[in-house]
Amino acid sequence: IWPTQKDTDEPQECKNVGDYGIRIVPKASTGYTGAAAAMFTIMPYDIGRENTAFKLKLDQTEFDFSKEEPPKPTVEVVKSENVSQEDYDKLNLSTDKDNPDYIVEYYNAEKNEDGSYKELTNSAGKKIVVVKGKNPYSYDKESTQGSECNFTGMLTATYNINGTDLNSVGINASVIPESFTYNGNEQKPDVIITKTKDGTVTSLKEEADYTVVWEENGDYTNAGTKKMTVKGNGENGFTGEKEITYKIDPVDYDSESSDWEMKITPDSFYYNGTKLVPKVTVKYKGKTLEENKDYTLEYSDDSIDAGDKIITVKLQGNYNGKKELSYKIYNISYDITYGNGLNASLFELISKDYDVSKADLKIEKIVSSEEVPAGTDLTN
């Protein structure tokens, strides 16, 4: 057995990573001649694999934020609970400080779009230690540096640099104003964040200490409860997220205000046996509102029989309130005797409760057993 990369015919120990060859030569006493050969490879041990023999041990996992260099914990690679001490010792991982079998790197815990960790910054928040086996086989196929090392793969551990959490005691968030009234435009309040410590109140600065994140495609125009998220800026020692809400209130109906106009046309009908309802128009500041979006209509009855009728306009959505509008269906009764001519006067065709002042009757045709001759006087 010999390593293919070494110029030697001496048998070698198959222990470290690399390509090896096996040569088989028959004994002379067998009568066979020639030789046979085969190749095999010893791959590096992946320290991040399932049931790995290794784990990370940090000397400290909590640090206080300061504006100096970011603190870093000391890292040890130690035996995991997955293997015995004997099997662990056989792997012979070098932890020598001057020449270990691994590389230690520190990052922010957030990831970039390509999945890599973001560069370590002096900011509050979660950080991550990444320990890589020096052999890049599992994480950088193109690199050959360290390819003779017996260990590849990655182990990670997290630690925290503690700042001031926006949800902690002493942090107060508010908005000015606390509410708006719908006006058809987008409306967003100013966000105020303060910190109280030892009786002293200081105001945090937007962008420097925190950022305000509005909902993507959020509706900040129509009436309702709105929300945004305030995120602490770790670079100034603030962490966490806080949700803040405010309201856009609907416009209240005011019968005394000239901004509102509600009317029906026409305001009366004459009974004809069918449903009779007027057209309802609702306007606010000259804008015509939409039925079923801005308001609904409720009718006092089926709107067929004669009598006083009421339509209730109920505002909704960006508007609030209601108003009752009235109209009338006048009653008409008639009694025509069919025979050899018209046997009833016009006054008999109209009942007592008919409002003559609102009448606009036009007799198109009166039919009896005989056609009424043109020009017939129907006055009496």
C-alpha positions in Angstrom: 0.0 0.0 0.0 1.4 3.4 -0.9 0.3 7.0 -1.3 0.0 7.8 -5.0 1.3 11.3 -4.5 4.6 10.2 -3.1 7.4 8.8 -5.1 8.0 5.7 -3.0 7.5 2.0 -3.1 7.6 1.6 0.6 4.4 0.4 2.3 2.6 3.3 4.0 0.1 3.6 6.9 -3.4 4.4 5.6 -4.3 7.0 8.2 -4.3 10.5 6.8 -6.4 11.9 3.9 -5.2 11.3 0.4 -5.2 8.9 -2.5 -3.8 5.4 -1.9 -2.9 2.5 -4.1 -3.0 -1.3 -3.4 -0.5 -3.5 -5.4 -0.9 -7.3 -5.2 2.0 -9.5 -6.4 1.6 -13.3 -6.3 4.1 -15.4 -4.5 6.5 -17.3 -6.7 5.5 -20.6 -5.2 1.9 -20.1 -6.5 3.1 -20.3 -10.1 1.3 -17.0 -10.9 3.0 -14.0 -12.4 2.2 -10.4 -13.0 0.6 -7.9 -10.5 -2.8 -6.2 -9.8 -3.5 -2.7 -8.5 -6.4 -0.7 -7.2 -7.0 2.8 -5.9 -8.9 4.2 -2.9 -9.2 7.6 -1.1 -9.4 8.6 2.5 -11.7 11.6 2.8 -11.4 14.3 5.5 -13.6 13.9 8.6 -16.5 16.4 8.6 -16.6 17.9 12.0 -20.1 19.2 11.4 -21.6 15.9 10.4 -24.5 14.2 12.2 -23.4 12.5 15.4 -20.0 14.3 15.1 -17.3 13.6 17.7 -16.8 17.3 18.3 -18.6 20.3 19.8 -17.7 23.8 20.7 -17.2 25.3 24.1 -17.2 29.1 24.6 -15.7 30.6 27.7 -18.5 33.3 27.7 -21.8 33.7 25.9 -23.0 37.0 27.2 -21.3 40.4 26.8 -22.3 44.0 27.5 -22.4 46.4 24.6 -19.7 49.0 24.3 -18.6 51.2 21.5 -15.1 49.7 21.5 -13.9 46.6 19.7 -16.6 43.9 19.7 -15.9 41.2 22.4 -15.1 37.7 21.3 -15.3 34.5 23.3 -12.5 32.0 23.5 -13.4 28.8 21.6 -12.4 25.3 22.4 -13.2 22.2 20.3 -14.0 19.4 22.7 -15.4 15.9 22.7 -19.1 15.5 22.1 -21.4 13.0 23.9 -21.7 11.0 20.7 -18.4 9.1 20.9 -16.2 7.4 23.5 -13.0 8.9 24.7 -11.1 6.1 22.9 -12.7 6.8 19.6 -12.2 10.6 20.1 -8.5 10.1 20.8 -8.1 8.1 17.6 -9.2 11.0 15.5 -6.3 13.0 16.9 -7.7 16.5 16.2 -4.9 19.0 16.8 -6.0 21.9 19.1 -2.6 23.3 19.3 -2.9 27.1 19.5 -0.1 27.6 17.0 -1.2 25.0 14.5 -4.7 23.7 15.1 -6.6 21.6 12.6 -9.3 24.2 12.3 -9.9 27.9 11.7 -12.0 30.2 14.0 -14.1 33.0 12.5 -16.6 35.4 14.0 -19.7 36.9 12.3 -23.0 38.6 12.9 -25.7 36.0 13.1 -27.7 37.5 10.3 -27.2 36.0 6.8 -26.6 37.6 3.4 -28.7 36.6 0.4 -26.2 34.0 -0.6 -26.5 32.2 2.8 -23.2 33.4 4.2 -23.0 35.1 7.5 -22.7 38.9 7.7 -19.4 40.5 8.6 -18.9 41.0 12.4 -19.7 44.5 13.5 -19.4 46.3 16.7 -23.1 46.1 17.5 -25.5 44.7 20.0 -27.3 41.5 19.1 -26.6 37.8 18.4 -23.2 36.8 17.1 -21.9 33.5 15.8 -18.6 31.6 16.0 -17.8 29.4 13.0 -15.1 26.7 13.4 -14.0 25.3 10.1 -11.8 22.2 9.5 -8.7 23.5 7.6 -9.4 21.1 4.7 -11.9 23.1 2.5 -13.3 19.9 0.9 -16.9 20.4 2.3 -17.2 24.2 1.9 -14.9 25.3 -0.9 -14.4 22.7 -3.6 -12.1 24.9 -5.6 -9.6 25.6 -2.9 -6.5 23.3 -2.4 -5.1 25.2 0.6 -5.2 22.9 3.6 -6.2 19.9 1.6 -3.7 17.7 3.5 -5.6 18.4 6.8 -7.7 15.5 8.1 -10.6 17.7 9.0 -13.2 19.6 7.1 -16.8 20.9 7.7 -18.1 23.5 10.2 -19.3 23.8 13.7 -21.1 26.9 15.0 -22.0 28.4 18.4 -23.8 31.7 19.2 -23.2 34.3 21.8 -24.9 37.7 22.6 -23.7 41.2 22.9 -26.4 42.7 25.1 -27.7 46.2 24.3 -30.9 47.9 25.3 -34.0 46.0 24.1 -36.8 48.2 22.9 -39.2 46.1 24.9 -37.4 46.5 28.2 -38.5 48.6 31.1 -37.7 52.3 30.7 -38.3 52.3 26.9 -41.4 54.1 25.9 -42.8 54.3 22.3 -45.6 56.6 21.2 -46.9 58.3 18.1 -47.9 61.9 17.3 -50.8 62.3 16.6 -52.3 59.1 18.1 -55.1 59.1 15.5 -56.3 60.7 12.2 -59.6 61.3 10.5 -59.9 59.9 7.0 -59.2 62.4 4.3 -58.5 60.3 1.3 -54.7 60.7 1.6 -52.0 58.5 3.2 -51.5 59.5 6.8 -48.5 58.4 9.0 -47.7 59.7 12.5 -44.3 60.7 13.9 -42.7 58.0 16.1 -41.2 59.0 19.4 -39.0 56.6 21.4 -37.7 57.6 24.8 -35.4 56.0 27.3 -35.8 56.6 31.1 -32.8 55.8 33.3 -32.3 57.1 36.9 -35.0 59.6 36.4 -33.5 61.1 33.2 -35.5 60.9 30.0 -33.6 60.9 26.7 -35.1 60.7 23.2 -33.7 58.1 20.8 -32.8 59.2 17.3 -34.5 57.6 14.3 -32.1 56.0 11.9 -29.2 56.3 14.5 -30.9 54.4 17.3 -33.8 52.8 15.6 -35.6 52.4 12.3 -39.3 52.5 11.5 -40.5 49.7 9.1 -43.9 50.2 7.5 -45.8 47.2 6.2 -45.0 46.4 2.6 -48.1 47.3 0.5 -49.7 48.5 3.7 -52.9 50.6 3.6 -52.2 53.9 5.4 -55.1 55.7 3.7 -58.4 54.1 4.6 -60.0 54.0 8.1 -58.9 51.3 10.5 -56.1 50.3 12.8 -52.6 50.7 11.3 -49.3 49.4 12.5 -45.6 49.7 12.0 -42.5 48.0 13.5 -39.7 49.8 15.3 -36.4 48.0 15.1 -33.4 48.8 17.4 -30.1 49.7 15.7 -27.5 47.3 17.2 -24.6 49.6 16.2 -25.8 52.1 18.8 -26.6 49.4 21.4 -30.3 49.0 20.8 -31.9 45.6 20.0 -35.4 44.1 19.6 -38.5 45.0 17.7 -41.6 46.8 18.9 -45.0 47.0 17.1 -46.8 50.3 17.3 -50.4 51.0 16.3 -52.5 54.0 15.5 -55.9 54.7 14.1 -57.4 56.4 11.1 -61.0 57.1 12.2 -63.9 57.3 9.7 -65.6 60.7 9.0 -68.6 61.2 11.2 -71.9 62.3 9.6 -72.9 65.8 10.7 -76.4 66.9 9.6 -75.5 70.5 10.3 -72.4 70.5 8.1 -72.5 71.8 4.5 -70.0 69.1 3.7 -72.7 66.5 3.6 -75.6 66.1 1.1 -78.1 63.3 1.2 -81.2 63.4 -1.1 -83.7 61.2 -2.8 -85.4 61.7 -6.2 -88.3 61.7 -6.7 -89.7 62.1 -3.2 -93.1 60.6 -4.1 -94.8 58.0 -6.3 -98.3 56.9 -7.1 -99.3 53.3 -6.3 -99.1 51.0 -9.3 -98.7 47.6 -7.7 -94.9 47.4 -8.2 -91.9 48.2 -6.0 -91.3 52.0 -6.0 -88.0 53.3 -4.6 -86.3 56.6 -5.3 -82.7 57.1 -6.3 -80.5 57.9 -3.3 -77.6 60.3 -3.6 -75.0 60.6 -0.9 -72.1 63.2 -1.2 -69.3 64.3 1.1 -67.4 67.4 0.1 -68.8 67.1 -3.4 -67.7 63.5 -3.8 -70.4 61.0 -4.6 -70.2 58.0 -2.3 -70.7 54.5 -3.5 -73.5 52.3 -2.3 -72.4 49.0 -0.6 -68.9 50.4 -0.3 -69.4 53.7 1.6 -73.0 53.1 2.7 -75.9 50.7 2.7 -79.6 51.3 2.4 -82.4 49.8 4.5 -86.1 50.1 3.6 -88.9 50.3 6.1 -91.0 47.8 4.1 -91.4 46.3 0.6 -92.0 49.7 -1.0 -95.1 48.5 -2.8 -98.2 49.6 -0.8 -99.2 53.2 -0.4 -98.0 55.1 2.6 -95.1 57.0 4.1 -91.8 55.3 3.5 -88.4 55.6 5.2 -85.0 54.8 3.7 -82.2 54.6 6.3 -78.7 55.5 4.9 -76.1 53.7 7.0 -72.5 54.9 6.4 -69.7 52.4 6.6 -66.0 52.0 5.9 -64.4 55.5 5.8 -67.6 57.1 6.9 -69.8 56.8 10.1 -73.3 57.6 11.0 -76.8 57.3 9.6 -79.7 59.3 8.3 -83.4 58.6 7.6 -84.8 59.8 4.3 -88.6 59.8 3.7 -90.8 59.6 0.6 -94.4 58.7 0.0 -96.4 56.4 -2.2 -99.9 57.9 -2.8 -102.9 55.7 -3.1 -105.1 55.5 -6.2 -108.3 53.5 -6.2 -110.8 53.2 -9.0 -114.1 51.6 -9.8 -115.0 51.2 -13.5 -118.2 49.6 -14.6 -117.9 48.0 -17.9 -120.9 48.4 -20.1 -122.1 50.4 -23.0 -119.7 53.3 -22.1 -117.7 54.9 -19.3 -119.9 54.9 -16.2 -117.6 56.7 -13.8 -116.4 60.3 -13.4 -112.7 61.2 -13.1 -113.3 62.2 -9.4 -114.7 58.7 -8.7 -111.5 57.2 -10.1 -109.5 59.0 -7.4 -109.8 58.1 -3.7 -110.2 60.7 -1.0 -106.6 60.5 0.2 -105.2 61.3 -3.3 -103.1 64.4 -3.1 -104.4 66.4 -6.0 -101.8 69.1 -5.5 -99.1 66.6 -6.4 -101.0 65.0 -9.2 -99.7 64.8 -12.7 -102.1 62.4 -14.4 -102.3 61.9 -18.1 -105.1 59.6 -19.4 -103.5 57.7 -22.3 -106.5 55.4 -22.9 -109.7 54.2 -21.1 -111.1 51.0 -22.3 -114.7 49.8 -21.8 -116.8 47.4 -23.7 -116.8 50.0 -26.5 -114.0 52.3 -27.5 -114.6 55.9 -26.2 -114.9 58.2 -29.1 -112.1 60.7 -29.6 -112.9 64.0 -28.0 -115.2 62.6 -25.3 -115.4 65.0 -22.4 -114.3 63.1 -19.2 -114.6 66.1 -16.9 -118.0 65.1 -15.4 
